[in-house]
């Protein structure tokens, strides 16, 4: 079973990589952050964390990947003001509800007082933490080496062209990564709520889901998902001899979230559909504008 979120470490000596892995392992286990003001989790939240952990492991099963258990200690629920301050400190946009921090090996969720919304945000961030991840060691001579994320899911940190000993802080495919993760999260929520294993005390969420699913879920990353499904449809139309439906195309993207080499297949599909350099252009500039959005504006 996988024991921490980082799959691979690049750069540095064998000894340095071993030290970095140990560093990540200790952070993953200890989860002791003095600068974070979190509140105790409720019994329902603890129950939900267990459910989402099991359901995301089923997702890993589907792609032939070993389980990766995320326990309650790696989930930190912050009261609204504390969350706002934390997200601001991390440079995240206003209105952020949840985040996965690779450096802390932890998920941070803003208290919303809505268990269904908590469930959706948890499923989204837990899909992030269980995705394929790699870290990069930047050697800086006599200075202490710098460790940063290199790839998580489909998001890849671009090289710093001006200084190879420092990260760029700029990412390719981040919009694509968030779109695929959010689709997966919505499906995870649906599967949990339709399961016969749902604890009786959480049955009330089934009714809430039927009434409010569109309002609660589809609004998140809406523009990204609109562009993503448009892109998937165009890939399907170009490759009907290979795929029986757009959902089969989606499965390629979903598997690439968790598998390193599957990303090559994504690249080939994009290049063959959007032309030479299409993969690089989408990585650097984002997914093409949705044809649906274009038609509504004309």
Buried (B, 14 or more C-beta within 10 A) or exposed (E): EEEBBBBBBEBBEEEBBEBBBEBBBEBBEEBEBEEBBBEEBEEBBBBBBBBBBBBBBEBBEEBEBEBBBBEBBBBBBBEEEBBBBBBEEEEBEEEBBBBBBBEBBBBBBBBBEEBBBBBBBBBBBBBBBBBBBBBBBBBEEEEEBBBBBBBBBBBBBEEBEEEEEEBEEEBBBBBBBBBBBBBBBBBBBBEBBEEEEBEEEBEEBBEBBEEEBEEBBEEBBEEBBBBBBBBBBBBBEBBEEEBEEBEEBBBBBBBBBBBEEBBEBBBEBBBBBBEEEBBEBBBEEBBBEBBEEEEEEE
